[in-house]
């Protein structure tokens, strides 16, 4: 199904293009006045992202994986400035997105783009492809006289034709619409793209085509990706490094080969064991998690994963572990940084 893996590729620079600093994004659920008056209800807070610090190196793909509702998409949107953080900040090329000395939002829009999960709802149904991509080209400063040629060039680059330029989104298949979304993201000549579950609504054969396209574009344009997915097979083939999220927090992060060969966090181990396989021994080692995902409105005290963890200890119910480095040998014998949030690996 999939293209060759991306995690063996080279990275342009050894410094972060994007970094988050204790990033938090909380949403308040307002209760009605009647509910507050009669039942004494208080407003509730959804802790969608709750203290995430990550770095994405220039030229690399960071895969972000986890169950639905863990905060992956919220984190991605906060990183490109669509959500203002409740606490913490995002730094793009060393400049903060919010506060004193922040990068202008117009400059950020040109350099950081997002490919949305649903390629139909993210495209204006009343606009043709010419208009959809033309808006992005205008934001880059391309004059009206040059936009048609630029649009045709972008369409061809993503595998579409010149005859598609005056069609509407409903006239395309899901895979074609996602290609239009990719072309629109490229139109501003960005350095960084958040790909938010770009394959989830596509069939398997089209998924492979889009993966190939994204990898080719990264090589050609020197792009940096945050690739959000719930499919660990896709994350393996796309990513140089992988970060695993659970209930608003990153619980493990490492180079792709290291994480898949030696997962340290019990949650990561369970996710990897759930990858479909025809190997009977793999199916026999499937790890079944207890219970259901807790609500981000009222996360568990201590380690957020402990109610579902088969290795839980008394300390897990009382103290929240930090994300700490654990040195593990790589294939080459060179120790690389492997971060994990678990009491089993602290101390």
Secondary structure as GFF3:
##gff-version 3
##sequence-region A 1 347
A	DSSP	beta_strand	16	29	.	.	.	ID=ss1
A	DSSP	alpha_helix	33	39	.	.	.	ID=ss2
A	DSSP	beta_strand	44	52	.	.	.	ID=ss3
A	DSSP	beta_strand	55	57	.	.	.	ID=ss4
A	DSSP	beta_strand	61	65	.	.	.	ID=ss5
A	DSSP	alpha_helix	72	79	.	.	.	ID=ss6
A	DSSP	beta_strand	87	92	.	.	.	ID=ss7
A	DSSP	beta_strand	95	96	.	.	.	ID=ss8
A	DSSP	alpha_helix	105	111	.	.	.	ID=ss9
A	DSSP	beta_strand	112	115	.	.	.	ID=ss10
A	DSSP	alpha_helix	129	140	.	.	.	ID=ss11
A	DSSP	alpha_helix	144	157	.	.	.	ID=ss12
A	DSSP	three_ten_helix	162	164	.	.	.	ID=ss13
A	DSSP	three_ten_helix	169	171	.	.	.	ID=ss14
A	DSSP	alpha_helix	174	186	.	.	.	ID=ss15
A	DSSP	beta_strand	192	196	.	.	.	ID=ss16
A	DSSP	alpha_helix	204	221	.	.	.	ID=ss17
A	DSSP	beta_strand	224	228	.	.	.	ID=ss18
A	DSSP	alpha_helix	232	238	.	.	.	ID=ss19
A	DSSP	beta_strand	241	246	.	.	.	ID=ss20
A	DSSP	beta_strand	249	255	.	.	.	ID=ss21
A	DSSP	alpha_helix	256	261	.	.	.	ID=ss22
A	DSSP	alpha_helix	266	273	.	.	.	ID=ss23
A	DSSP	alpha_helix	280	284	.	.	.	ID=ss24
A	DSSP	three_ten_helix	306	308	.	.	.	ID=ss25
A	DSSP	three_ten_helix	314	317	.	.	.	ID=ss26
A	DSSP	beta_strand	324	325	.	.	.	ID=ss27
A	DSSP	beta_strand	328	329	.	.	.	ID=ss28
A	DSSP	beta_strand	335	336	.	.	.	ID=ss29
A	DSSP	beta_strand	339	340	.	.	.	ID=ss30
A	DSSP	three_ten_helix	343	345	.	.	.	ID=ss31
###
